[in-house]
């Protein structure tokens, strides 16, 4: 069963990762390209000259960011496939850990969609309250500081979602809310200077587009995972009955 579960997760991740690329090129990539044009402009206070070149979100800045000779599109496809497979395995493992079953038919897909929505909240939305997706050209904070805070926020948010959604005790739900809020009370690392040539409306549009695109990715990944895992569980049930 483990092998079939892994194959099901990888199949869901591959499809979701491939579908993510055209979704990104619809809105996100054009916004990144537009923001990169502002990076070459002198900042008003001459502070943000190096900001884009060490941007903590790891955006690709032109053709010099190519990996193994691929351009921006090739890098994006490879990154999305890798992320899709990794996140699918993580979701499948989480489902097994909490004992979530995926019945045959629409119920399995529905549970997968709920799992994907919960993952989107924990991985994208909740951490985004403190560290929203940023365009190239914005002032940056040390990458290690950002990663430590982001990982802590994801872990605490995931624990909070679990307590709120799956535990019946009221004290567990209160604890879940506390876990989600805790990293934001502590505070995300912020740059000392927030000046940037990139217009604020462009940054706001990018944040909204990023959250919408990742919501599409997580719902698609969760729905596919629920469908494939329901087939795995149904096949195992038939084998045991035989």
N, C-alpha and C positions, 0 to 999 in steps of 0.2 A: 504493500500500500504506500509506503514511504516514497518509492520511486515514482509511482503514478502521481502522487501528490506533488512531488517536485516538478515533474513534467507539466502538470496542469498549471502550476504557478508560473513556470517559465513561459508557457504558451500565452497566458494572460498578460504577463509582463511584456513579452515581445510585441503583441498586438497593440497594447496601450502605449508602449514606447514609440512605435512607428506612427500611431495616430497623433501623438503629441507634437511631432515635428510640423505638419501642416497647420496645426492649431497655433503653434508659436509664430509661424511665418505669416499668419493672418494679421496679427497686431503687435506682438512683442518685438520681433526682430525689426520691423520698420521703426518702432520707437527707439530701439537701441541704436540703429543706424543714424537716426536724426539726432540723438543725444551725442553721438560721437563727433558730430560736426561742431558742437560747442566746446569740445575738449581742446581744440586748437586755438580757441580764442583766449586772449589774456583775461585773467580774472580781475574783478574790480579792485580787489585789495591785494592782488599778487600773492595770495596764500594758497590757492588751489591748483597751482601749476602741475603738481605731480599726482593729483588725486586719482585721475582716471587710470594711471598705469599700474596702480597697486590696489585696484578696487576689490573690496573684500568679497563681493559676490562671485568673483571669478569670471566676469564677462569676457568674451573674446573681443579683442580690439583689432579688427582688421585682419589681413592675411598673415601678419607676423605671428598670430596666435595659433596657426595651423599645427595639428598634431599628425605625425606620420605622413605629412604631405597632403592631408585633406584640407579643404577649405572650410569656411564657416558652416555650410550645409552638411558636409560630411561629419564634422565634429559634433554638430547638433544631433544628427541621427545616431551616431555611436553613443553619445552621452545619454540620450533618451532611452535607447535600448538597454544600456547597462543599468540605468536608474529604474526602468520598468521591471526588469528581471529581479533586481535587488529588493525593491519595494514589494513586489509580488511574493517573494519568498518570505519577507518579513511579515506580511499580512497573513500568509498561510500558516506560518509558525505561531503567530499570535492567536489565530483562530483555534489551532490545536491546543494551545496553552490554556485558553479560557473555556475550552470545551464547546465552541460554537459549531453547530452542525448545519449542513446545507442540504435540505431536502430536495428531491427531484421537482423540477418545474419552476414556476414563478416564485415560490417562497425562497428557494435557494438563491435566486438572483436578487430578490429583495433584501435578503440578509447580507449579501455581498455588497449591495449598494450602501446599506447602512454602515457596514464596516469601512467602506471607502470614504464615506462622508466623515466618519469619526477620525479616520487617519488624516484627511485633509484638514480638519480642525486642529488636530494635535501637531501636525508637521508644518502646515502653511499658515493658517489663520491666526492661531493663538501666538506663535512666535512673531508673526508679522505685526502684532500690536506694538512690540518693542523694537523690532528690526524689520521694517517693511522692505520689500524688494526695491533695490536702488538701481538707477541707471548709471552708466559710465559718466564720469565727470563730477560725481558727488564727493564731498569730503568723506574720508574713510577712517575707521577705527582699526586698531591692530587686529589682524585676522584671527589670532589665537583667542583674544578676548571675545570676539564675536562668536567664534565657534563654541567656546566653552559655555557662554550664555545661551546660545541657540540650542545646544544639545541638552542642557539642563531644562530649558523651557519645554522642549519636545517631550522629554521623559516625564516631567511633572504634569504636563497637559494630558499625555496619554493615560497616566495613572488617574488623573481627575476624571477623564471621560469614562474610564472603566468603573470607577466608584459611583458616578452619577447614573450611568446607563444600566449597569448590571447588578448593583448591590441594592437590596430593598431597604436597608436600615437608613433612617434619616441622618444619623451621625456620619454614615459613610458618604452621603450626598453632600453634607456640609464640608467634610474633609476633601471631597473632590473639588468643590469650588475653591477651597483654600489652596489646593495644589496648583490649580490653574492660575490663580491670582498671584501666588507667591513670587515667581520670577519678575513680574511686573512691579510689585512692591519693592523688590530689591533694585530693579532698574537695569535696563539694557545699556551696554557701553555706547557712549555718544561721542562724536568728534568735538574737539575744543572749538572749532570754527565751522559754521555751517554754510558759509558763503559758497556759491556755485554759479557758473554761467548757465547751467541748464535751467530753463524756466520751470517754475513750480507746477504749472498746469501739466507740463509734460511728465513730471515725476508722479503726479497724482494719477494721471491716465495710465502710466506704466504699472503702478501698484494695483490699480483696479483690474487691468488686463491680465496681470500675472496671477492674481488670485482667481479670476474667472477661468483662466486656462488650466491652472492646476486643479481646480474643482472638476473640470471636465476630465482631466487625466485620472484623478482618484476615483471618480464615480465609474468611469469606464473600466478601470483596473479592478475595482471591487465587484462590479457586475459580472465581468468576464470570469473573475476568480470564483465567484459564487456559482456560476453556471458550470464551469469545468470541475470544480470540486464536488458539485452535486452529482455529476456523472461518475466521478471516481467513487463516491460513497454508494451510489446505486449499483455500480458494478461489483463492489465488494459485498454488498448485501445479497446480490444474486448468487455470487460465488459461494458465500457461506450457506445460503439456503439450499444450493445444489449439493 
